[in-house]
Amino acid sequence: MTQVGEGQEAEESAPQVMTFGAPTAGEILAERYELVEHINNDSAGRLVWRGVDVILRRPVAVVLRYPGGDSATEMLQGAVAASRVIHPNLVGVYDAIDEAERAYVVREWVDGQSLRELVVDGPLDPARATTIGNAVASALAAVHATGMVHGNVHPGTVMISDDGRVVLADARTDGADSQQSDVRAIGGVLYFALTGHWPHVEAPLRGATAGHGRAAIPDAVRDAGGALAAPRQVRAGVPAYLDDLTMDLLDAEIEPSSSDVLAAELARLDVPADEQFLDNAGPLRFTADTGEEPSPLAAAGGRKVAIGIAGLLAVALVGLLIGITTLRGGDDDPQTNPVAAPSSSAPGGDATPAAVTAGPLKISAARIIDPDSKSRDELEGADKVFDNDEDKGWETDTYNRSNFGNLKKGMGVWIDLGDQRTVKSVQVVLSARGASAQLLAGTNDQPSTSAGDDALVTEYKKTAIGQPFEEHEGTKMTFNGFNADQKYRYLLFWITELPSSDGGYKLGVQEITVQGS
């Protein structure tokens, strides 16, 4: 069980820590957090305890270092920054306290293992590695949407709970990293999950030197010139597209995509292992026979993707339309059954059979849900939330308080996918920061009346997707907590608190996109 601050245990040769300010079992910090069991120390000199919040009666992890003061500034600043972002793939941060002789951060307790521990038994299968990469990318997209950087992404801070939830812990704020280096680190996480080796993305893993002590992680396999061996060269069974994606993220000469674009691509690839899509499907490539000489980058090696993930997505959409039209005899509704375009790279020129993959789902209808309004004058414009134009959207009236001035419990946007679908994620683009909202799901439609809306909200609140966003500092909310074994048709984006705007409080929903199959 790992609850380490930076995910790295102290090496056996680590010096003894000071005893002044050392915690003891049974001690209660800040009159609230009881220390129960010392779990481990990390290589940065921090102690990790299992504790209990005696007020809320819930388990917590307490990451403590002593002395506090200046030496704990980075730890506390990172915790404060992380506490502002609520996402199902981020470890929740509850408190950060500096008592001078010691400082500590109180965060969510996660029963499970770090990715570093999980891979001790051997590399992961490609499907599971993709799922973990998707969760990390989604977490980073939420962090980056606020303008912040995580700066500490590696196998020790990626944690997998006993119930399968993947969470990212322990952000840093030392200013040494960028959003781009965060995204490149996802390539390192994928590489490690697929091979059991760390490729040392831009810098060695913090707190671990290859080959030394219990914190060590094996260095990546390299050739005589120091070039990194691709995952497919290290082990069999890694799909070519996942190998390409991983190596592109690690290539300093290829500018990585933004974290939200990468999250969308990994969500498209993150399909249930028993569906076996990973053997045949993947990012589509430029394969048109133009008669021109191949680019130097393509000729130099096996990886031909120099256009970035954003370009891949654009080509993928075109390929999807062509493939669907061909397979379905010109059906003009391509988004209802996305398929991968045939590959022209099969031996002998034979096309690889098309396979269904996760992708954007069509929203067939939307309407505004407003159960507490008598005038119902805010119902127009719901069609603008799925018109592929983020400059246009639906917005609330202006209220005198963020909670709708106690006039209503909330209001939201209901969407209909037209049929039962497997949903991977939902992204909502908003007009402003500071909103609080959640995503709900239901099985029944109701009449567009106050009574119908009230019945709909009552039913849908029984099925929340992921965790709610509270005063979200970004303009994008991404919900990933869908049950892979369940299909969904009706979803409700439910707004409970409005951001300030123009002397009052209001919010616009600019665009809602759904990924699934």
Backbone torsions as a table, in degrees:
resi	resn	phi	psi	omega
1	MET	NA	123.7	-177.4
2	THR	-112.4	128.3	172.5
3	GLN	-135.8	32.5	-173.7
4	VAL	-73.2	145.7	-178.9
5	GLY	-54.8	-57.9	177.7
6	GLU	-102.0	9.8	178.1
7	GLY	78.9	9.3	-177.0
8	GLN	-123.7	125.2	175.3
9	GLU	-72.0	152.7	176.8
10	ALA	-67.1	145.2	177.0
11	GLU	-70.2	157.3	-177.6
12	GLU	-60.8	-28.1	-177.7
13	SER	-90.6	6.1	-177.7
14	ALA	-61.9	140.3	-179.0
15	PRO	-66.7	157.0	177.5
16	GLN	-66.2	140.8	179.1
17	VAL	-85.3	165.7	178.0
18	MET	-65.9	154.9	177.5
19	THR	-99.9	-19.3	179.5
20	PHE	-66.8	122.6	-178.8
21	GLY	88.2	4.5	-178.8
22	ALA	-65.2	137.9	-179.4
23	PRO	-78.9	162.1	177.1
24	THR	-134.3	150.6	179.0
25	ALA	-60.4	136.8	-179.6
26	GLY	92.2	-13.9	179.0
27	GLU	-69.2	143.8	178.8
28	ILE	-111.9	119.6	-179.4
29	LEU	-91.8	140.0	177.2
30	ALA	52.8	28.8	179.0
31	GLU	57.7	28.3	-174.8
32	ARG	-148.4	-38.9	-170.4
33	TYR	-106.8	108.0	-179.5
34	GLU	-86.5	128.5	177.3
35	LEU	-81.8	124.7	-175.3
36	VAL	-106.2	-48.8	-173.1
37	GLU	-149.8	132.0	174.9
38	HIS	-78.2	119.9	-175.7
39	ILE	-87.7	-54.2	-179.6
40	ASN	-171.9	175.4	173.3
41	ASN	-114.1	154.2	174.4
42	ASP	-108.6	170.1	-174.7
43	SER	-71.8	-8.6	177.5
44	ALA	-91.0	4.6	177.0
45	GLY	87.8	18.8	-178.9
46	ARG	-104.4	147.5	178.8
47	LEU	-104.5	139.7	179.3
48	VAL	-116.8	124.3	-179.2
49	TRP	-119.0	146.8	165.6
50	ARG	-86.2	132.4	-178.5
51	GLY	-137.5	-176.7	178.6
52	VAL	-135.3	131.4	169.9
53	ASP	-77.8	107.0	-172.2
54	VAL	-72.7	-14.0	178.2
55	ILE	-85.8	-49.2	-179.0
56	LEU	-91.7	-7.2	179.2
57	ARG	55.0	51.3	176.3
58	ARG	-130.7	150.0	178.2
59	PRO	-70.4	146.2	177.8
60	VAL	-139.5	160.4	169.4
61	ALA	-104.9	133.9	178.6
62	VAL	-114.7	113.8	178.3
63	VAL	-99.5	115.6	-168.4
64	LEU	-126.3	141.6	170.6
65	ARG	-138.3	152.3	178.8
66	TYR	-143.2	140.8	0.0
67	PRO	-72.7	172.1	176.0
68	GLY	-90.4	-130.6	178.0
69	GLY	65.0	-141.0	-174.9
70	ASP	-60.9	-34.8	-176.9
71	SER	-66.7	-18.8	-178.3
72	ALA	-106.1	5.7	-174.9
73	THR	-58.7	-47.5	-177.7
74	GLU	-61.1	-44.1	-179.8
75	MET	-60.5	-45.0	-177.5
76	LEU	-69.9	-41.2	178.7
77	GLN	-63.1	-41.1	177.7
78	GLY	-62.2	-39.4	179.9
79	ALA	-66.9	-42.6	179.6
80	VAL	-62.9	-43.5	179.1
81	ALA	-62.7	-44.6	-178.5
82	ALA	-64.7	-31.8	-177.4
83	SER	-66.8	-18.3	-178.4
84	ARG	-81.7	-10.9	-177.4
85	VAL	-114.4	118.1	179.2
86	ILE	-108.9	120.9	-177.4
87	HIS	-155.0	143.7	-176.8
88	PRO	-62.7	-18.9	179.4
89	ASN	-103.6	16.7	174.5
90	LEU	-119.4	135.6	175.1
91	VAL	-64.8	129.6	-179.3
92	GLY	-71.6	134.5	176.9
93	VAL	-106.8	125.3	-173.4
94	TYR	-101.2	-32.5	-173.3
95	ASP	-160.4	155.2	176.0
96	ALA	-146.9	119.5	-171.0
97	ILE	-134.1	134.5	175.9
98	ASP	-114.8	117.1	179.2
99	GLU	-108.1	20.1	178.9
100	ALA	72.9	-64.8	-179.7
101	GLU	-72.2	-17.3	174.1
102	ARG	-161.7	158.9	178.3
103	ALA	-135.5	151.4	-178.8
104	TYR	-151.9	152.4	176.9
105	VAL	-117.4	132.2	178.8
106	VAL	-108.2	123.9	-177.8
107	ARG	-138.2	175.8	-179.9
108	GLU	-57.4	138.4	174.4
109	TRP	-88.0	128.4	-179.1
110	VAL	-116.9	114.1	173.9
111	ASP	-80.5	114.6	-179.6
112	GLY	163.8	-150.6	-177.1
113	GLN	-132.0	155.6	169.1
114	SER	-79.4	161.4	175.8
115	LEU	-59.6	-35.4	178.3
116	ARG	-58.7	-43.3	178.7
117	GLU	-71.6	-38.9	-176.1
118	LEU	-62.1	-37.1	-174.8
119	VAL	-82.6	-5.7	176.4
120	VAL	-56.2	-35.2	-179.3
121	ASP	-80.2	-2.6	178.8
122	GLY	132.5	157.1	179.0
123	PRO	-57.4	156.5	-178.4
124	LEU	-87.2	157.8	174.9
125	ASP	-70.8	155.7	-174.9
126	PRO	-56.6	-36.0	-178.9
127	ALA	-64.3	-43.7	-178.9
128	ARG	-70.8	-37.6	176.9
129	ALA	-61.3	-39.7	178.7
130	THR	-65.2	-41.7	178.0
131	THR	-60.0	-43.6	179.3
132	ILE	-66.5	-43.8	177.9
133	GLY	-61.1	-38.6	178.6
134	ASN	-63.4	-43.7	180.0
135	ALA	-63.9	-42.7	179.8
136	VAL	-65.2	-43.2	179.3
137	ALA	-63.4	-39.5	179.0
138	SER	-65.0	-40.5	177.6
139	ALA	-63.1	-44.1	180.0
140	LEU	-66.5	-35.4	178.1
141	ALA	-60.5	-39.4	177.6
142	ALA	-66.9	-40.5	178.1
143	VAL	-65.4	-46.6	-176.6
144	HIS	-67.3	-28.1	179.3
145	ALA	-62.7	-22.5	177.8
146	THR	-89.1	-3.4	-177.2
147	GLY	89.6	0.7	-177.6
148	MET	-92.8	170.0	177.9
149	VAL	-123.1	141.5	176.7
150	HIS	-79.7	-54.0	172.4
151	GLY	74.2	12.7	-176.5
152	ASN	-152.2	48.2	-176.7
153	VAL	-95.8	115.0	176.6
154	HIS	-163.0	174.0	-174.0
155	PRO	-60.1	-18.7	178.7
156	GLY	-83.1	-23.2	-179.8
157	THR	-99.3	-3.7	173.5
158	VAL	-93.9	117.2	-173.9
159	MET	-118.7	140.3	-179.8
160	ILE	-117.3	114.3	-177.6
161	SER	-75.1	166.0	-178.8
162	ASP	-62.5	-24.9	178.8
163	ASP	-92.3	9.5	175.0
164	GLY	94.5	-5.8	179.7
165	ARG	-69.4	136.0	178.4
166	VAL	-106.1	126.2	-178.2
167	VAL	-133.4	150.4	178.7
168	LEU	-108.4	132.6	-175.1
169	ALA	-120.9	166.2	163.6
170	ASP	59.9	66.6	173.3
171	ALA	-68.2	154.7	176.7
172	ARG	-119.2	159.0	178.1
173	THR	-136.4	41.1	-176.6
174	ASP	-84.8	0.2	175.6
175	GLY	77.8	2.3	-176.9
176	ALA	-88.2	-4.4	-175.6
177	ASP	-123.0	170.7	180.0
178	SER	-136.6	169.6	176.1
179	GLN	-61.6	-35.0	178.6
180	GLN	-63.9	-41.7	178.8
181	SER	-68.8	-30.6	172.5
182	ASP	-58.7	-46.7	-177.6
183	VAL	-65.7	-42.0	178.1
184	ARG	-61.3	-34.1	-180.0
185	ALA	-64.5	-25.7	174.4
186	ILE	-61.9	-37.6	174.3
187	GLY	-60.0	-39.0	177.4
188	GLY	-64.7	-40.1	178.5
189	VAL	-64.2	-44.4	177.8
190	LEU	-61.7	-44.5	-179.1
191	TYR	-60.4	-45.3	-179.8
192	PHE	-64.4	-43.8	-179.5
193	ALA	-62.5	-36.3	-176.8
194	LEU	-82.0	-26.3	-172.7
195	THR	-123.5	-21.6	-173.7
196	GLY	81.7	9.2	179.6
197	HIS	-121.0	148.3	-179.8
198	TRP	-101.3	125.6	-175.8
199	PRO	-84.3	4.7	178.7
200	HIS	54.0	66.0	-177.9
201	VAL	-65.8	111.0	175.6
202	GLU	62.2	-25.8	178.5
203	ALA	-160.0	152.5	176.9
204	PRO	-59.2	155.4	178.9
205	LEU	-59.4	125.4	-179.0
206	ARG	-57.8	132.5	176.2
207	GLY	80.0	4.7	-179.9
208	ALA	-143.0	129.8	174.3
209	THR	-113.1	128.1	-175.8
210	ALA	-54.0	127.9	174.1
211	GLY	89.4	5.7	-176.2
212	HIS	-129.9	123.4	170.4
213	GLY	70.4	178.1	-177.9
214	ARG	-68.9	-19.6	-178.4
215	ALA	-79.6	-7.0	-171.9
216	ALA	-68.4	143.7	171.3
217	ILE	-122.9	132.9	-176.4
218	PRO	-56.7	136.6	176.8
219	ASP	-68.0	155.6	179.3
220	ALA	-65.7	154.5	176.1
221	VAL	-72.7	133.1	-178.1
222	ARG	-133.4	156.2	175.7
223	ASP	-83.9	-175.5	-176.1
224	ALA	-61.6	-27.3	179.8
225	GLY	-88.7	2.7	179.7
226	GLY	88.3	1.1	-179.4
227	ALA	-71.1	141.5	-176.9
228	LEU	-71.3	133.1	174.0
229	ALA	-78.2	136.4	179.3
230	ALA	-69.3	153.2	179.1
231	PRO	-52.1	-37.3	-178.8
232	ARG	-67.6	-22.3	176.6
233	GLN	-81.9	-17.3	-178.5
234	VAL	-91.6	-37.8	-178.4
235	ARG	-146.1	156.4	178.7
236	ALA	-84.2	158.8	172.6
237	GLY	91.6	2.4	177.9
238	VAL	-85.7	120.6	180.0
239	PRO	-59.3	146.8	-176.1
240	ALA	-59.7	-41.0	-176.3
241	TYR	-67.5	-35.3	178.7
242	LEU	-72.2	-36.4	174.2
243	ASP	-60.9	-46.9	179.6
244	ASP	-62.0	-46.3	-178.4
245	LEU	-60.4	-45.0	-179.8
246	THR	-61.8	-47.2	-176.8
247	MET	-70.2	-32.4	176.4
248	ASP	-64.6	-39.4	178.9
249	LEU	-65.6	-27.9	-179.1
250	LEU	-90.5	-8.5	-177.1
251	ASP	-84.4	114.2	-177.7
252	ALA	-65.6	-17.5	-178.8
253	GLU	-87.8	-7.9	179.1
254	ILE	-110.9	118.6	-179.3
255	GLU	-69.7	124.7	-177.9
256	PRO	-73.8	159.1	175.8
257	SER	-73.4	173.9	172.4
258	SER	-72.1	160.1	-176.4
259	SER	-64.4	-34.0	-178.8
260	ASP	-70.4	-36.4	176.6
261	VAL	-67.1	-42.9	178.1
262	LEU	-63.4	-39.7	178.1
263	ALA	-61.1	-41.0	179.3
264	ALA	-64.4	-40.1	179.3
265	GLU	-67.3	-44.2	179.1
266	LEU	-67.7	-32.8	175.6
267	ALA	-64.1	-36.6	177.9
268	ARG	-65.2	-34.7	-178.7
269	LEU	-86.6	-18.3	-175.0
270	ASP	-81.3	86.4	-178.9
271	VAL	-115.8	157.6	179.9
272	PRO	-54.7	137.3	-175.8
273	ALA	-60.0	-32.4	-176.6
274	ASP	-74.2	-8.1	177.8
275	GLU	-88.4	-11.7	171.6
276	GLN	56.7	29.2	177.4
277	PHE	-72.6	-23.6	-172.1
278	LEU	-66.9	-19.3	179.9
279	ASP	-76.5	-25.7	-172.9
280	ASN	-119.6	-27.0	-173.6
281	ALA	-101.1	159.7	177.7
282	GLY	174.2	-175.3	179.6
283	PRO	-57.8	132.9	178.2
284	LEU	-76.6	151.9	-174.4
285	ARG	-120.5	162.4	169.7
286	PHE	-70.4	111.9	-177.6
287	THR	-125.0	7.3	-178.5
288	ALA	-63.9	136.7	178.7
289	ASP	-84.8	96.1	-177.0
290	THR	-92.3	-9.3	-178.1
291	GLY	80.9	-2.3	-178.8
292	GLU	-86.8	160.8	175.8
293	GLU	-66.3	144.2	177.5
294	PRO	-64.3	152.1	179.6
295	SER	-65.1	154.7	177.8
296	PRO	-56.1	-36.8	-179.5
297	LEU	-66.1	-41.9	-179.9
298	ALA	-67.8	-37.8	-178.0
299	ALA	-73.6	-21.3	-173.8
300	ALA	-75.4	-22.3	-177.2
301	GLY	-169.0	-170.7	-176.1
302	GLY	-76.0	-20.6	-175.9
303	ARG	-89.3	120.7	-174.3
304	LYS	-110.5	6.6	-174.5
305	VAL	-96.2	96.1	178.3
306	ALA	-113.7	9.8	-174.3
307	ILE	-98.3	-7.9	179.6
308	GLY	86.6	160.1	-177.4
309	ILE	-64.2	-35.3	-179.3
310	ALA	-59.7	-41.8	177.5
311	GLY	-64.8	-39.6	179.1
312	LEU	-59.0	-41.9	-178.9
313	LEU	-64.2	-41.1	179.6
314	ALA	-62.7	-45.2	179.0
315	VAL	-65.7	-37.6	-180.0
316	ALA	-59.8	-41.7	-179.5
317	LEU	-62.6	-42.6	177.9
318	VAL	-63.4	-44.5	-180.0
319	GLY	-62.7	-37.2	178.9
320	LEU	-61.7	-45.6	-178.8
321	LEU	-61.7	-44.7	-179.0
322	ILE	-65.5	-45.8	-178.2
323	GLY	-62.5	-41.4	-178.3
324	ILE	-68.4	-43.1	-179.9
325	THR	-59.1	-41.4	-179.2
326	THR	-67.8	-46.2	-174.7
327	LEU	-72.8	-31.2	-173.4
328	ARG	-106.9	13.8	174.5
329	GLY	69.7	33.6	175.5
330	GLY	88.5	17.7	176.3
331	ASP	-53.7	129.1	-175.7
332	ASP	-90.8	18.4	178.2
333	ASP	-124.4	70.3	-170.4
334	PRO	-68.5	-23.7	-173.1
335	GLN	-78.6	-11.4	-177.0
336	THR	-77.5	-16.8	-179.6
337	ASN	-151.4	68.2	-175.5
338	PRO	-63.6	139.6	177.0
339	VAL	-131.9	157.4	178.4
340	ALA	-82.2	139.4	178.5
341	ALA	-67.7	148.4	178.5
342	PRO	-60.5	143.9	178.5
343	SER	-88.0	139.0	178.6
344	SER	-95.2	8.2	-175.6
345	SER	-102.5	9.6	180.0
346	ALA	-69.5	151.7	179.1
347	PRO	-55.6	137.1	178.3
348	GLY	74.6	5.0	178.1
349	GLY	84.6	1.1	179.5
350	ASP	-71.5	140.3	179.9
351	ALA	-76.8	139.0	174.0
352	THR	-72.3	135.8	-179.2
353	PRO	-57.2	139.9	179.6
354	ALA	-69.5	150.5	178.8
355	ALA	-137.3	146.5	179.1
356	VAL	-71.5	134.3	178.2
357	THR	-132.6	164.3	176.5
358	ALA	-70.7	141.7	-179.6
359	GLY	-165.0	-169.6	-179.4
360	PRO	-66.7	136.1	177.6
361	LEU	-101.2	145.7	179.1
362	LYS	-78.6	132.2	171.4
363	ILE	-92.2	119.4	-175.2
364	SER	-87.0	-24.1	-179.5
365	ALA	-161.4	157.3	176.1
366	ALA	-150.5	151.1	173.5
367	ARG	-153.5	162.4	-178.1
368	ILE	-89.1	133.3	179.7
369	ILE	-105.9	120.5	-174.0
370	ASP	-144.4	74.9	-170.6
371	PRO	-68.8	-22.0	-172.6
372	ASP	-102.2	4.2	-177.4
373	SER	-93.2	136.4	175.9
374	LYS	-88.1	-35.6	-177.2
375	SER	-80.8	-30.2	-179.3
376	ARG	49.7	48.9	-178.5
377	ASP	-100.3	12.6	-179.7
378	GLU	-114.9	23.8	-171.9
379	LEU	-92.5	-8.1	-176.1
380	GLU	-83.6	147.6	171.8
381	GLY	97.8	8.5	-179.0
382	ALA	-63.1	-29.4	-179.6
383	ASP	-64.7	-18.2	-178.9
384	LYS	-76.5	-10.7	-178.1
385	VAL	-82.8	-5.6	176.9
386	PHE	-137.8	37.9	180.0
387	ASP	-100.9	12.1	-179.7
388	ASN	61.8	25.4	179.4
389	ASP	-132.5	102.9	-177.4
390	GLU	-72.3	-11.8	178.5
391	ASP	-79.0	-15.6	178.6
392	LYS	-118.3	145.4	179.8
393	GLY	-169.0	-177.7	174.8
394	TRP	-97.6	145.7	177.1
395	GLU	-139.7	154.4	178.1
396	THR	-75.6	168.9	166.8
397	ASP	-70.0	172.7	176.3
398	THR	-90.2	128.1	-178.5
399	TYR	-112.2	160.7	-177.9
400	ASN	-88.6	-4.5	176.1
401	ARG	-142.8	154.3	-176.1
402	SER	-66.1	-26.9	-179.9
403	ASN	-94.4	34.0	179.3
404	PHE	67.6	21.2	177.7
405	GLY	63.1	27.7	-178.6
406	ASN	63.4	15.2	178.4
407	LEU	-81.5	-23.5	-177.9
408	LYS	-156.8	160.7	179.9
409	LYS	-78.6	-20.2	-178.3
410	GLY	158.4	178.5	173.5
411	MET	-155.4	165.9	-174.9
412	GLY	-164.0	-175.1	-179.1
413	VAL	-116.0	120.6	178.1
414	TRP	-96.3	135.1	178.0
415	ILE	-126.5	149.5	-179.9
416	ASP	-120.3	121.7	179.3
417	LEU	-84.5	0.0	175.4
418	GLY	86.7	-25.9	-179.5
419	ASP	-161.9	169.0	177.7
420	GLN	-68.1	128.7	-176.5
421	ARG	-133.6	152.0	167.6
422	THR	-82.8	118.1	-175.1
423	VAL	-108.1	133.0	178.5
424	LYS	-97.6	-42.3	-177.2
425	SER	-161.5	158.4	174.5
426	VAL	-131.4	130.4	176.5
427	GLN	-116.7	133.5	179.7
428	VAL	-119.3	124.0	177.6
429	VAL	-98.7	126.2	-175.3
430	LEU	-110.8	164.6	-178.3
431	SER	-82.8	-18.0	-174.9
432	ALA	-155.0	163.2	176.8
433	ARG	-88.7	159.7	174.2
434	GLY	101.1	5.2	-178.7
435	ALA	-82.6	155.0	170.6
436	SER	-117.2	132.3	-176.4
437	ALA	-162.2	166.8	175.9
438	GLN	-145.5	164.3	177.4
439	LEU	-109.8	130.8	-178.5
440	LEU	-122.1	161.2	178.9
441	ALA	-136.2	151.0	178.7
442	GLY	-150.2	174.5	-177.5
443	THR	-113.1	-7.2	-175.4
444	ASN	-124.5	145.4	169.3
445	ASP	-92.7	160.6	179.1
446	GLN	-138.2	158.8	176.7
447	PRO	-60.8	149.5	179.7
448	SER	-81.6	71.2	176.1
449	THR	-134.3	168.9	178.1
450	SER	-59.6	-42.9	179.6
451	ALA	-66.8	-41.1	179.2
452	GLY	-64.6	-42.7	178.5
453	ASP	-63.5	-39.3	179.7
454	ASP	-64.1	-42.5	178.8
455	ALA	-65.4	-38.4	-179.8
456	LEU	-64.7	-47.2	-179.3
457	VAL	-63.6	-40.6	179.2
458	THR	-59.1	-44.0	178.8
459	GLU	-68.5	-47.4	-172.2
460	TYR	-68.1	-28.3	-179.7
461	LYS	-66.4	-10.6	176.5
462	LYS	-77.7	-15.0	-178.7
463	THR	-129.3	89.3	176.8
464	ALA	-89.9	139.4	179.0
465	ILE	-99.5	116.0	-179.1
466	GLY	66.4	-152.8	-178.3
467	GLN	-107.8	150.8	177.5
468	PRO	-71.6	154.9	173.3
469	PHE	-96.6	130.6	-179.4
470	GLU	-114.5	118.1	-179.9
471	GLU	45.2	53.3	-173.4
472	HIS	-61.7	131.6	-176.0
473	GLU	-86.0	0.6	176.8
474	GLY	-110.0	176.4	176.3
475	THR	-106.3	5.5	176.2
476	LYS	-126.3	131.6	173.8
477	MET	-116.4	128.2	179.4
478	THR	-118.4	126.4	-178.4
479	PHE	-112.3	123.5	-175.9
480	ASN	-122.0	1.6	-171.1
481	GLY	-83.2	44.3	-178.8
482	PHE	-86.8	147.6	176.4
483	ASN	-79.5	118.5	-176.5
484	ALA	-65.1	-22.1	-178.8
485	ASP	-92.9	3.5	-177.3
486	GLN	-118.1	148.3	176.2
487	LYS	-108.0	150.9	-174.4
488	TYR	-130.8	145.2	172.1
489	ARG	-124.4	-45.2	-176.6
490	TYR	-107.0	129.4	179.0
491	LEU	-130.1	151.3	-179.3
492	LEU	-133.1	117.5	171.9
493	PHE	-87.7	109.0	-169.0
494	TRP	-107.6	118.8	-175.8
495	ILE	-97.8	128.4	-178.9
496	THR	-115.1	-17.3	-180.0
497	GLU	-148.5	135.9	-176.0
498	LEU	-100.7	148.2	174.4
499	PRO	-82.4	160.2	178.9
500	SER	-71.3	145.3	-179.0
501	SER	-167.0	127.0	173.4
502	ASP	53.8	45.3	177.4
503	GLY	78.4	4.3	177.3
504	GLY	-146.7	-147.0	-179.1
505	TYR	-136.7	127.8	176.1
506	LYS	-160.5	168.5	-177.7
507	LEU	-149.1	141.1	172.7
508	GLY	-111.3	137.7	172.3
509	VAL	-101.7	107.7	-171.6
510	GLN	-84.0	-39.3	-176.9
511	GLU	-161.7	140.0	173.7
512	ILE	-121.8	126.3	177.6
513	THR	-124.4	143.6	-176.5
514	VAL	-123.1	131.3	175.2
515	GLN	-108.4	137.2	179.3
516	GLY	174.1	-155.6	-179.8
517	SER	-150.1	NA	NA
